[in-house]
């Protein structure tokens, strides 16, 4: 009787803890004031992986639309190999930017073409210049944004599609824009996306929702480029533990065989 109770207790505990492990998203969402549309992401779950095509589209939107105001400090051009680009494609992308290097033999800083080992250049030389160009608000670095906000990917998608007309009784401060999903609803950034803001290299129709989804996917990668390796390692560890359990059980039977 005792034993049955114990086993039942363990089973219940296991069920509750697996629930807690896999349901982190809804738990986070529940604590939020504004409910975000919940998308299905390929990188979620135990076997989650990134969708290369979506990452490439997200990169394209970042480069063509967001990079004018937002830096991406933690990503170097060579990291784009993860997205499925060849070495030549990466060289070509890096060569499109100019980088300040130096000092040279005469002690002068100089500009040169970007190389794959360079990091994405920041659009403004310092925070003051960024604030001055944006009416006092500083566009934050986007490398880790998907991790810096609760329910990051869904939030980033929501923020991009959240530029709607304010309710009639809403008083919008000068220089801010109404956004349904930004905390407080007043954001200094004007809506950055509009239908066909980019022409996708792979021919996907560039609706605002599509670009928002691809951007969120891309920023999840910039925030966690090693996600696939991490998940793959977890599965290998689980398989190892299972096999090891079997080995231990067999050893136990062998050792105790004569006693029984
Ligand atoms: C013209 C400049 C400009 C462009 C272009 C721009 N942004 Fe912004 N962005 C800003 C500014 C300024 C802020 C700060 C807003 C504030 O604090 O009210 C901001 C804030 C943000 C934030 C932070 C929101 C938060 O929760 O704090 C995100 C995320 C963001 N932008 C994403 C993007 C993306 C993605 C793009 C490209 C599609 C983009 N931005 C294009 C100026 C820009």
py3Dmol code that shows the C-alpha trace and the ligand (Angstrom):
import py3Dmol

protein = """\
ATOM      1  CA  UNK A   1       0.000   0.000   0.000  1.00  0.00           C
ATOM      2  CA  UNK A   2       2.747   2.423   1.045  1.00  0.00           C
ATOM      3  CA  UNK A   3       4.650   1.626  -2.074  1.00  0.00           C
ATOM      4  CA  UNK A   4       1.703   2.245  -4.375  1.00  0.00           C
ATOM      5  CA  UNK A   5       1.145   5.617  -2.729  1.00  0.00           C
ATOM      6  CA  UNK A   6       4.794   6.479  -3.190  1.00  0.00           C
ATOM      7  CA  UNK A   7       4.778   5.534  -6.871  1.00  0.00           C
ATOM      8  CA  UNK A   8       1.620   7.543  -7.407  1.00  0.00           C
ATOM      9  CA  UNK A   9       3.220  10.502  -5.675  1.00  0.00           C
ATOM     10  CA  UNK A  10       6.278  10.344  -7.910  1.00  0.00           C
ATOM     11  CA  UNK A  11       4.141  10.060 -11.040  1.00  0.00           C
ATOM     12  CA  UNK A  12       2.140  13.146 -10.027  1.00  0.00           C
ATOM     13  CA  UNK A  13       5.343  15.055  -9.285  1.00  0.00           C
ATOM     14  CA  UNK A  14       6.791  14.087 -12.675  1.00  0.00           C
ATOM     15  CA  UNK A  15       3.612  15.174 -14.458  1.00  0.00           C
ATOM     16  CA  UNK A  16       3.576  18.543 -12.692  1.00  0.00           C
ATOM     17  CA  UNK A  17       7.248  19.236 -13.339  1.00  0.00           C
ATOM     18  CA  UNK A  18       7.064  18.321 -17.030  1.00  0.00           C
ATOM     19  CA  UNK A  19       4.063  20.623 -17.277  1.00  0.00           C
ATOM     20  CA  UNK A  20       6.099  23.403 -15.703  1.00  0.00           C
ATOM     21  CA  UNK A  21       8.999  22.729 -18.068  1.00  0.00           C
ATOM     22  CA  UNK A  22       7.021  22.875 -21.266  1.00  0.00           C
ATOM     23  CA  UNK A  23       4.547  25.588 -20.419  1.00  0.00           C
ATOM     24  CA  UNK A  24       6.875  28.482 -19.699  1.00  0.00           C
ATOM     25  CA  UNK A  25       5.329  30.634 -22.414  1.00  0.00           C
ATOM     26  CA  UNK A  26       1.751  30.623 -21.260  1.00  0.00           C
ATOM     27  CA  UNK A  27       2.915  31.176 -17.684  1.00  0.00           C
ATOM     28  CA  UNK A  28       4.824  34.272 -18.764  1.00  0.00           C
ATOM     29  CA  UNK A  29       1.966  35.497 -20.913  1.00  0.00           C
ATOM     30  CA  UNK A  30      -0.426  35.184 -17.989  1.00  0.00           C
ATOM     31  CA  UNK A  31       1.610  37.701 -15.983  1.00  0.00           C
ATOM     32  CA  UNK A  32       1.369  40.350 -18.689  1.00  0.00           C
ATOM     33  CA  UNK A  33      -1.097  43.168 -18.891  1.00  0.00           C
ATOM     34  CA  UNK A  34      -1.424  43.103 -22.687  1.00  0.00           C
ATOM     35  CA  UNK A  35      -2.131  39.725 -24.272  1.00  0.00           C
ATOM     36  CA  UNK A  36       0.168  39.130 -27.259  1.00  0.00           C
ATOM     37  CA  UNK A  37      -0.869  37.124 -30.313  1.00  0.00           C
ATOM     38  CA  UNK A  38       0.808  33.719 -29.868  1.00  0.00           C
ATOM     39  CA  UNK A  39       2.488  32.424 -33.021  1.00  0.00           C
ATOM     40  CA  UNK A  40       3.840  28.937 -33.617  1.00  0.00           C
ATOM     41  CA  UNK A  41       7.626  29.097 -33.891  1.00  0.00           C
ATOM     42  CA  UNK A  42       9.745  26.338 -35.394  1.00  0.00           C
ATOM     43  CA  UNK A  43      12.423  26.910 -32.726  1.00  0.00           C
ATOM     44  CA  UNK A  44      10.095  26.059 -29.848  1.00  0.00           C
ATOM     45  CA  UNK A  45       9.854  22.674 -28.175  1.00  0.00           C
ATOM     46  CA  UNK A  46      12.412  19.956 -27.491  1.00  0.00           C
ATOM     47  CA  UNK A  47      13.320  19.407 -31.145  1.00  0.00           C
ATOM     48  CA  UNK A  48      13.075  23.080 -32.160  1.00  0.00           C
ATOM     49  CA  UNK A  49      15.177  24.349 -35.071  1.00  0.00           C
ATOM     50  CA  UNK A  50      15.416  27.652 -36.927  1.00  0.00           C
ATOM     51  CA  UNK A  51      13.773  28.108 -40.302  1.00  0.00           C
ATOM     52  CA  UNK A  52      16.694  29.251 -42.530  1.00  0.00           C
ATOM     53  CA  UNK A  53      14.460  30.887 -45.141  1.00  0.00           C
ATOM     54  CA  UNK A  54      12.709  32.957 -42.480  1.00  0.00           C
ATOM     55  CA  UNK A  55      16.060  33.930 -40.892  1.00  0.00           C
ATOM     56  CA  UNK A  56      17.358  35.131 -44.253  1.00  0.00           C
ATOM     57  CA  UNK A  57      14.204  37.169 -44.862  1.00  0.00           C
ATOM     58  CA  UNK A  58      14.457  38.654 -41.347  1.00  0.00           C
ATOM     59  CA  UNK A  59      18.062  39.640 -41.998  1.00  0.00           C
ATOM     60  CA  UNK A  60      17.009  41.311 -45.241  1.00  0.00           C
ATOM     61  CA  UNK A  61      14.354  43.420 -43.466  1.00  0.00           C
ATOM     62  CA  UNK A  62      16.795  44.315 -40.683  1.00  0.00           C
ATOM     63  CA  UNK A  63      19.428  45.437 -43.199  1.00  0.00           C
ATOM     64  CA  UNK A  64      17.051  47.381 -45.408  1.00  0.00           C
ATOM     65  CA  UNK A  65      14.757  48.929 -42.784  1.00  0.00           C
ATOM     66  CA  UNK A  66      15.938  48.729 -39.170  1.00  0.00           C
ATOM     67  CA  UNK A  67      19.721  49.101 -39.517  1.00  0.00           C
ATOM     68  CA  UNK A  68      19.334  52.810 -40.258  1.00  0.00           C
ATOM     69  CA  UNK A  69      18.490  53.350 -36.573  1.00  0.00           C
ATOM     70  CA  UNK A  70      19.261  50.135 -34.640  1.00  0.00           C
ATOM     71  CA  UNK A  71      22.671  48.527 -34.080  1.00  0.00           C
ATOM     72  CA  UNK A  72      23.268  44.769 -33.910  1.00  0.00           C
ATOM     73  CA  UNK A  73      26.448  44.837 -31.849  1.00  0.00           C
ATOM     74  CA  UNK A  74      26.893  41.130 -31.139  1.00  0.00           C
ATOM     75  CA  UNK A  75      26.657  39.813 -34.693  1.00  0.00           C
ATOM     76  CA  UNK A  76      29.637  39.614 -37.051  1.00  0.00           C
ATOM     77  CA  UNK A  77      29.167  39.045 -40.772  1.00  0.00           C
ATOM     78  CA  UNK A  78      30.872  35.648 -40.522  1.00  0.00           C
ATOM     79  CA  UNK A  79      28.113  34.525 -38.091  1.00  0.00           C
ATOM     80  CA  UNK A  80      25.724  34.674 -41.061  1.00  0.00           C
ATOM     81  CA  UNK A  81      27.118  31.303 -42.179  1.00  0.00           C
ATOM     82  CA  UNK A  82      24.577  29.908 -39.651  1.00  0.00           C
ATOM     83  CA  UNK A  83      21.801  31.292 -41.865  1.00  0.00           C
ATOM     84  CA  UNK A  84      22.990  29.218 -44.811  1.00  0.00           C
ATOM     85  CA  UNK A  85      25.000  31.852 -46.692  1.00  0.00           C
ATOM     86  CA  UNK A  86      28.175  30.891 -48.565  1.00  0.00           C
ATOM     87  CA  UNK A  87      31.533  32.496 -47.869  1.00  0.00           C
ATOM     88  CA  UNK A  88      31.294  34.599 -51.055  1.00  0.00           C
ATOM     89  CA  UNK A  89      27.816  35.850 -50.197  1.00  0.00           C
ATOM     90  CA  UNK A  90      29.046  36.852 -46.736  1.00  0.00           C
ATOM     91  CA  UNK A  91      32.074  38.637 -48.212  1.00  0.00           C
ATOM     92  CA  UNK A  92      29.805  40.555 -50.554  1.00  0.00           C
ATOM     93  CA  UNK A  93      27.448  41.594 -47.724  1.00  0.00           C
ATOM     94  CA  UNK A  94      30.360  42.715 -45.526  1.00  0.00           C
ATOM     95  CA  UNK A  95      31.879  44.680 -48.411  1.00  0.00           C
ATOM     96  CA  UNK A  96      28.706  46.793 -48.633  1.00  0.00           C
ATOM     97  CA  UNK A  97      29.494  48.544 -45.348  1.00  0.00           C
ATOM     98  CA  UNK A  98      32.446  50.750 -44.537  1.00  0.00           C
ATOM     99  CA  UNK A  99      34.280  50.309 -41.264  1.00  0.00           C
ATOM    100  CA  UNK A 100      36.537  52.683 -39.341  1.00  0.00           C
ATOM    101  CA  UNK A 101      39.897  50.997 -38.753  1.00  0.00           C
ATOM    102  CA  UNK A 102      43.298  52.090 -37.601  1.00  0.00           C
ATOM    103  CA  UNK A 103      45.333  53.831 -36.580  1.00  0.00           C
ATOM    104  CA  UNK A 104      47.627  53.385 -39.601  1.00  0.00           C
ATOM    105  CA  UNK A 105      51.400  53.989 -39.653  1.00  0.00           C
ATOM    106  CA  UNK A 106      50.790  57.730 -39.609  1.00  0.00           C
ATOM    107  CA  UNK A 107      48.523  57.494 -36.582  1.00  0.00           C
ATOM    108  CA  UNK A 108      45.359  58.238 -38.541  1.00  0.00           C
ATOM    109  CA  UNK A 109      42.058  56.342 -38.405  1.00  0.00           C
ATOM    110  CA  UNK A 110      40.815  55.377 -41.834  1.00  0.00           C
ATOM    111  CA  UNK A 111      37.747  53.869 -43.501  1.00  0.00           C
ATOM    112  CA  UNK A 112      37.880  50.583 -45.346  1.00  0.00           C
ATOM    113  CA  UNK A 113      35.506  48.041 -46.852  1.00  0.00           C
ATOM    114  CA  UNK A 114      33.924  45.627 -44.363  1.00  0.00           C
ATOM    115  CA  UNK A 115      35.288  42.089 -43.980  1.00  0.00           C
ATOM    116  CA  UNK A 116      33.511  38.911 -42.762  1.00  0.00           C
ATOM    117  CA  UNK A 117      35.269  39.236 -39.383  1.00  0.00           C
ATOM    118  CA  UNK A 118      33.773  42.715 -38.812  1.00  0.00           C
ATOM    119  CA  UNK A 119      30.732  43.214 -36.626  1.00  0.00           C
ATOM    120  CA  UNK A 120      27.635  44.949 -37.983  1.00  0.00           C
ATOM    121  CA  UNK A 121      28.413  48.674 -37.915  1.00  0.00           C
ATOM    122  CA  UNK A 122      26.320  50.883 -35.610  1.00  0.00           C
ATOM    123  CA  UNK A 123      24.208  53.518 -37.391  1.00  0.00           C
ATOM    124  CA  UNK A 124      25.218  56.288 -34.967  1.00  0.00           C
ATOM    125  CA  UNK A 125      28.693  57.082 -33.602  1.00  0.00           C
ATOM    126  CA  UNK A 126      27.438  57.624 -30.021  1.00  0.00           C
ATOM    127  CA  UNK A 127      24.214  57.680 -27.933  1.00  0.00           C
ATOM    128  CA  UNK A 128      23.998  61.473 -28.139  1.00  0.00           C
ATOM    129  CA  UNK A 129      23.938  61.380 -31.936  1.00  0.00           C
ATOM    130  CA  UNK A 130      21.315  58.594 -31.808  1.00  0.00           C
ATOM    131  CA  UNK A 131      19.104  60.588 -29.441  1.00  0.00           C
ATOM    132  CA  UNK A 132      19.543  63.793 -31.440  1.00  0.00           C
ATOM    133  CA  UNK A 133      18.446  62.079 -34.664  1.00  0.00           C
ATOM    134  CA  UNK A 134      15.404  60.472 -32.989  1.00  0.00           C
ATOM    135  CA  UNK A 135      13.783  63.306 -31.091  1.00  0.00           C
ATOM    136  CA  UNK A 136      15.480  62.390 -27.807  1.00  0.00           C
ATOM    137  CA  UNK A 137      14.753  58.636 -27.798  1.00  0.00           C
ATOM    138  CA  UNK A 138      17.627  56.203 -28.327  1.00  0.00           C
ATOM    139  CA  UNK A 139      16.936  53.209 -30.601  1.00  0.00           C
ATOM    140  CA  UNK A 140      18.180  50.239 -28.519  1.00  0.00           C
ATOM    141  CA  UNK A 141      20.585  47.559 -29.802  1.00  0.00           C
ATOM    142  CA  UNK A 142      18.517  44.673 -31.119  1.00  0.00           C
ATOM    143  CA  UNK A 143      20.964  41.744 -30.710  1.00  0.00           C
ATOM    144  CA  UNK A 144      19.484  40.502 -27.428  1.00  0.00           C
ATOM    145  CA  UNK A 145      16.033  42.100 -27.641  1.00  0.00           C
ATOM    146  CA  UNK A 146      14.237  38.752 -28.072  1.00  0.00           C
ATOM    147  CA  UNK A 147      15.572  37.743 -24.639  1.00  0.00           C
ATOM    148  CA  UNK A 148      15.248  41.149 -22.996  1.00  0.00           C
ATOM    149  CA  UNK A 149      11.453  41.233 -23.279  1.00  0.00           C
ATOM    150  CA  UNK A 150       8.985  38.750 -21.801  1.00  0.00           C
ATOM    151  CA  UNK A 151       7.724  36.336 -24.471  1.00  0.00           C
ATOM    152  CA  UNK A 152      10.283  38.008 -26.793  1.00  0.00           C
ATOM    153  CA  UNK A 153       9.529  36.654 -30.280  1.00  0.00           C
ATOM    154  CA  UNK A 154       5.776  37.110 -29.864  1.00  0.00           C
ATOM    155  CA  UNK A 155       6.352  40.597 -28.437  1.00  0.00           C
ATOM    156  CA  UNK A 156       8.593  41.653 -31.330  1.00  0.00           C
ATOM    157  CA  UNK A 157       6.063  40.403 -33.864  1.00  0.00           C
ATOM    158  CA  UNK A 158       3.226  42.126 -31.984  1.00  0.00           C
ATOM    159  CA  UNK A 159       5.157  45.419 -31.700  1.00  0.00           C
ATOM    160  CA  UNK A 160       5.655  45.487 -35.478  1.00  0.00           C
ATOM    161  CA  UNK A 161       1.965  44.898 -36.260  1.00  0.00           C
ATOM    162  CA  UNK A 162       0.745  46.986 -33.316  1.00  0.00           C
ATOM    163  CA  UNK A 163       0.626  50.406 -35.005  1.00  0.00           C
ATOM    164  CA  UNK A 164      -3.123  51.024 -35.109  1.00  0.00           C
ATOM    165  CA  UNK A 165      -5.319  54.093 -34.638  1.00  0.00           C
ATOM    166  CA  UNK A 166      -5.497  55.100 -30.955  1.00  0.00           C
ATOM    167  CA  UNK A 167      -8.851  54.855 -29.162  1.00  0.00           C
ATOM    168  CA  UNK A 168     -10.840  58.105 -29.464  1.00  0.00           C
ATOM    169  CA  UNK A 169     -10.201  59.166 -25.859  1.00  0.00           C
ATOM    170  CA  UNK A 170      -6.433  58.453 -25.924  1.00  0.00           C
ATOM    171  CA  UNK A 171      -4.181  61.492 -25.554  1.00  0.00           C
ATOM    172  CA  UNK A 172      -1.029  60.963 -27.545  1.00  0.00           C
ATOM    173  CA  UNK A 173       2.008  62.994 -26.494  1.00  0.00           C
ATOM    174  CA  UNK A 174       3.788  65.089 -29.114  1.00  0.00           C
ATOM    175  CA  UNK A 175       6.331  63.045 -31.067  1.00  0.00           C
ATOM    176  CA  UNK A 176       5.049  59.648 -30.007  1.00  0.00           C
ATOM    177  CA  UNK A 177       3.103  57.003 -31.853  1.00  0.00           C
ATOM    178  CA  UNK A 178       0.312  54.762 -30.671  1.00  0.00           C
ATOM    179  CA  UNK A 179       1.153  51.056 -30.450  1.00  0.00           C
ATOM    180  CA  UNK A 180      -1.319  48.494 -29.148  1.00  0.00           C
ATOM    181  CA  UNK A 181       1.414  46.254 -27.663  1.00  0.00           C
ATOM    182  CA  UNK A 182       4.038  48.700 -26.365  1.00  0.00           C
ATOM    183  CA  UNK A 183       3.747  49.147 -22.564  1.00  0.00           C
ATOM    184  CA  UNK A 184       1.936  52.463 -22.081  1.00  0.00           C
ATOM    185  CA  UNK A 185       1.035  52.497 -25.798  1.00  0.00           C
ATOM    186  CA  UNK A 186       3.227  55.522 -26.600  1.00  0.00           C
ATOM    187  CA  UNK A 187       6.418  54.795 -28.504  1.00  0.00           C
ATOM    188  CA  UNK A 188       8.906  57.217 -30.011  1.00  0.00           C
ATOM    189  CA  UNK A 189       9.555  54.923 -32.998  1.00  0.00           C
ATOM    190  CA  UNK A 190       7.214  55.581 -35.917  1.00  0.00           C
ATOM    191  CA  UNK A 191       5.807  52.480 -37.643  1.00  0.00           C
ATOM    192  CA  UNK A 192       8.896  51.137 -39.457  1.00  0.00           C
ATOM    193  CA  UNK A 193       7.059  48.656 -41.705  1.00  0.00           C
ATOM    194  CA  UNK A 194       4.499  49.060 -44.438  1.00  0.00           C
ATOM    195  CA  UNK A 195       3.238  46.645 -47.087  1.00  0.00           C
ATOM    196  CA  UNK A 196       6.079  45.830 -49.549  1.00  0.00           C
ATOM    197  CA  UNK A 197       8.692  47.787 -47.557  1.00  0.00           C
ATOM    198  CA  UNK A 198      11.165  45.260 -48.945  1.00  0.00           C
ATOM    199  CA  UNK A 199      11.151  43.037 -52.009  1.00  0.00           C
ATOM    200  CA  UNK A 200      12.051  39.610 -50.653  1.00  0.00           C
ATOM    201  CA  UNK A 201      14.915  37.885 -52.456  1.00  0.00           C
ATOM    202  CA  UNK A 202      12.977  34.582 -52.325  1.00  0.00           C
ATOM    203  CA  UNK A 203       9.786  36.095 -53.746  1.00  0.00           C
ATOM    204  CA  UNK A 204       7.679  35.757 -50.555  1.00  0.00           C
ATOM    205  CA  UNK A 205       4.980  38.485 -50.499  1.00  0.00           C
ATOM    206  CA  UNK A 206       6.206  41.152 -48.062  1.00  0.00           C
ATOM    207  CA  UNK A 207       3.114  41.797 -45.966  1.00  0.00           C
ATOM    208  CA  UNK A 208       3.631  43.606 -42.655  1.00  0.00           C
ATOM    209  CA  UNK A 209       2.735  40.422 -40.790  1.00  0.00           C
ATOM    210  CA  UNK A 210       5.228  38.350 -42.822  1.00  0.00           C
ATOM    211  CA  UNK A 211       8.047  40.840 -42.235  1.00  0.00           C
ATOM    212  CA  UNK A 212       7.168  41.043 -38.515  1.00  0.00           C
ATOM    213  CA  UNK A 213       7.287  37.234 -38.237  1.00  0.00           C
ATOM    214  CA  UNK A 214      10.606  36.951 -40.094  1.00  0.00           C
ATOM    215  CA  UNK A 215      12.144  39.752 -38.014  1.00  0.00           C
ATOM    216  CA  UNK A 216      11.101  38.103 -34.751  1.00  0.00           C
ATOM    217  CA  UNK A 217      12.531  34.779 -35.978  1.00  0.00           C
ATOM    218  CA  UNK A 218      15.782  36.513 -36.949  1.00  0.00           C
ATOM    219  CA  UNK A 219      16.097  38.342 -33.611  1.00  0.00           C
ATOM    220  CA  UNK A 220      15.565  35.073 -31.757  1.00  0.00           C
ATOM    221  CA  UNK A 221      18.598  33.764 -33.654  1.00  0.00           C
ATOM    222  CA  UNK A 222      20.701  36.869 -32.910  1.00  0.00           C
ATOM    223  CA  UNK A 223      19.829  36.446 -29.220  1.00  0.00           C
ATOM    224  CA  UNK A 224      20.450  32.695 -29.141  1.00  0.00           C
ATOM    225  CA  UNK A 225      22.543  31.519 -32.102  1.00  0.00           C
ATOM    226  CA  UNK A 226      23.410  28.253 -30.326  1.00  0.00           C
ATOM    227  CA  UNK A 227      19.809  27.213 -29.609  1.00  0.00           C
ATOM    228  CA  UNK A 228      19.895  24.204 -31.950  1.00  0.00           C
ATOM    229  CA  UNK A 229      23.139  22.884 -30.431  1.00  0.00           C
ATOM    230  CA  UNK A 230      21.757  23.356 -26.940  1.00  0.00           C
ATOM    231  CA  UNK A 231      18.596  21.408 -27.736  1.00  0.00           C
ATOM    232  CA  UNK A 232      20.525  18.710 -29.592  1.00  0.00           C
ATOM    233  CA  UNK A 233      22.807  18.284 -26.570  1.00  0.00           C
ATOM    234  CA  UNK A 234      19.804  17.940 -24.243  1.00  0.00           C
ATOM    235  CA  UNK A 235      18.406  15.098 -26.324  1.00  0.00           C
ATOM    236  CA  UNK A 236      21.775  13.323 -26.444  1.00  0.00           C
ATOM    237  CA  UNK A 237      22.034  13.570 -22.653  1.00  0.00           C
ATOM    238  CA  UNK A 238      18.524  12.128 -22.242  1.00  0.00           C
ATOM    239  CA  UNK A 239      19.330   9.203 -24.548  1.00  0.00           C
ATOM    240  CA  UNK A 240      22.584   8.585 -22.686  1.00  0.00           C
ATOM    241  CA  UNK A 241      20.809   8.572 -19.322  1.00  0.00           C
ATOM    242  CA  UNK A 242      18.199   6.106 -20.615  1.00  0.00           C
ATOM    243  CA  UNK A 243      20.817   3.712 -21.952  1.00  0.00           C
ATOM    244  CA  UNK A 244      22.888   4.124 -18.782  1.00  0.00           C
ATOM    245  CA  UNK A 245      19.822   3.248 -16.677  1.00  0.00           C
ATOM    246  CA  UNK A 246      19.502  -0.010 -18.629  1.00  0.00           C
ATOM    247  CA  UNK A 247      23.178  -0.818 -18.107  1.00  0.00           C
ATOM    248  CA  UNK A 248      22.918  -0.160 -14.372  1.00  0.00           C
ATOM    249  CA  UNK A 249      19.811  -2.323 -14.096  1.00  0.00           C
ATOM    250  CA  UNK A 250      21.498  -5.189 -15.947  1.00  0.00           C
ATOM    251  CA  UNK A 251      24.558  -4.869 -13.701  1.00  0.00           C
ATOM    252  CA  UNK A 252      22.381  -4.889 -10.601  1.00  0.00           C
ATOM    253  CA  UNK A 253      20.642  -8.087 -11.737  1.00  0.00           C
ATOM    254  CA  UNK A 254      23.955  -9.755 -12.433  1.00  0.00           C
ATOM    255  CA  UNK A 255      25.474  -8.772  -9.069  1.00  0.00           C
ATOM    256  CA  UNK A 256      22.435  -9.892  -7.084  1.00  0.00           C
ATOM    257  CA  UNK A 257      21.703 -13.010  -9.168  1.00  0.00           C
ATOM    258  CA  UNK A 258      23.231 -15.422  -6.664  1.00  0.00           C
ATOM    259  CA  UNK A 259      21.589 -13.854  -3.620  1.00  0.00           C
ATOM    260  CA  UNK A 260      17.994 -14.313  -4.860  1.00  0.00           C
TER     261      UNK A 260
END
"""
ligand_1 = """\
43
LIG
C 13.835 56.043 -37.765
C 14.501 55.254 -36.748
C 13.996 53.841 -36.474
C 13.817 52.803 -37.353
C 14.003 52.813 -38.870
C 13.433 51.665 -36.553
N 13.371 52.001 -35.236
Fe 12.947 50.747 -33.691
N 13.122 52.292 -32.356
C 13.465 53.583 -32.688
C 13.443 54.390 -31.483
C 13.748 55.877 -31.416
C 13.098 53.531 -30.412
C 12.896 53.896 -28.943
C 11.411 54.035 -28.728
C 11.016 54.481 -27.345
O 11.769 54.255 -26.400
O 9.896 55.048 -27.214
C 12.913 52.215 -31.004
C 12.570 51.092 -30.274
C 12.507 49.815 -30.796
C 12.312 48.599 -30.009
C 12.221 48.510 -28.501
C 10.813 48.407 -28.002
C 10.788 48.165 -26.523
O 10.089 47.245 -26.079
O 11.495 48.884 -25.785
C 12.295 47.566 -30.893
C 12.129 46.089 -30.566
C 12.457 48.109 -32.219
N 12.583 49.477 -32.118
C 12.487 47.352 -33.373
C 12.660 47.884 -34.648
C 12.660 47.065 -35.845
C 12.503 45.542 -35.867
C 12.838 47.911 -36.892
C 12.888 47.574 -38.360
C 11.697 46.999 -38.930
C 12.962 49.259 -36.344
N 12.840 49.198 -34.980
C 13.186 50.402 -37.101
C 13.774 54.071 -33.951
C 13.712 53.319 -35.120
"""
view = py3Dmol.view(width=600, height=400)
view.addModel(protein, "pdb")
view.setStyle({"model": 0}, {"cartoon": {"style": "trace"}})
view.addModel(ligand_1, "xyz")
view.setStyle({"model": 1}, {"stick": {}})
view.zoomTo()
view.show()
